[in-house]
Structure formats: C-alpha cells, structure tokens
Amino acid sequence: MSAYQPLEIRQLTRPEEAGPQLRRELTACWEKVVNSGGAVVAAAFPLPPVSRSQVAAVVEELVRALDPDLARMLVATARGALAGWLVLRRDRHPLVAHRATVNHVQTLPGLRRLGIGSALMERVRDVAREEMGLERLEIAVRGGLGLEDFYRKLGWTEVGRWPGALRVAPGDDRDEILMSLVL
C-alpha cells in the first residue's frame, strides 16, 4: 500500500463509470503532468505546453474505449480527490491476447514520491493477472527521466530500446525504453 494515506484505487471498465467530475480531474491532472515535464504526452497532443481542451479530447477517447475485456482505467484517489491514474490495454488478436500495455501512468506533480505510482502499478499487476488472465505486461518509457529505475524496482525488465526515438525538443532526442513484466 502507498505511504500516502488514505489512498483508494478503483477500477473503471465502462465509459459510464467515469462521470463528468472524474473526467475533469483526469484532464486537469494530465495537463499538469505534461506541462510540468512529465513523459505522458499523447500522440494527439502538440509538444508542451498543452491546453485543457486538447487534453480533454484525449481523455474522452480513453473513457469511450473502456471495455472490461480490452481497456481498463485505474484511478487513485486520496481524501476524495484524484491523485493519479493509468490505463491498461489489451489487443484482441490471438497472437498477443495474453499480454497488455500499461499507458498514461500519472501522479499529480505535487503528490509524487509518496508511493501513489507504485500503488497503481502493484494494483494493475493484480488486475491484469487475476481479472483479465494476462501473462505479461509491457510499457514504453522516455529515457533521461529515470523512469526505467522506477519500473525496475517494481520488477519490470528492460527488453529493448529505440535510441533517440523521441524528440522532446530540437536537439533533445531521448531513447524509448521498452520494458516487460511477467505476471
């Protein structure tokens, strides 16, 4: 459990489980994370800074895609307010249906280093294995931020990297680090 108490983690499996208030909180969190230098820049975003409306459109897409078999969202709240969240996605294709990808792992900037991200990652492991019957999780992280160390401490293994694959700014290319966790 997180060092940040009281922390509640709930799972969303259908769009209707994410009400308007939660959608606003997800949007505000993501905007703050990206604009503070966080590595969760969606493909639909421009390079930072991003606006609330740009983020809201992507949050809506994620919420609409929620499905018990294919896409789940884990939301961490503390004292009734959003503290962090992530998305777990699985492909329906039989060659890869035994694994899923973790995306958009976020903790509000002011609440980092309190164990919220670790608690989310521990819970997603349980959901993936026990509820979805998965055997492996994957994640891609941006180099240069120490994220690979965070995931390594949680049992993840680096399985490859794309050198210079992510252009954060002109002259600032970062590796995309591919990591895996056997469940």
DALIN-V479572 format. One line per field, one symbol per residue. psi: psi as a letter, one per 20 degrees, with the letter a starting at -180 (. if undefined). burial: b if it has 24 or more other ideal C-beta (glycine too) atoms within 12 Angstrom, else e. A space follows every 10 residues. Layout:
psi=???
burial=???
This chain:
psi=qqioqppppq ppiqhiinrg gghggggggg ggggijjqjm oqhiqrqqqq rghgghhhgg ggghipphhh pqppppqpki qphrrrqppq qhphhjiirr pprkoqpphi jqkjjggggg hghhgggggh hikqiqqqqp qpriijhhgg hghjiqppir qopkhoohrp jmpqqoppqq op.
burial=ebebeebbbe bbbeeeebee ebbebbbbbb bbbbeeebbb bbeebeeeeb eeebbbebbb bbbebbeeee bbbbbbbbee bbbbbbbbbb eeeeeeeebb bbbbbbbbbe bbeebbbbbb bbbbbebbee ebebebbbbb bbbeeebbeb beebebeeee eeeeebeeee eeebbbbbbb beb
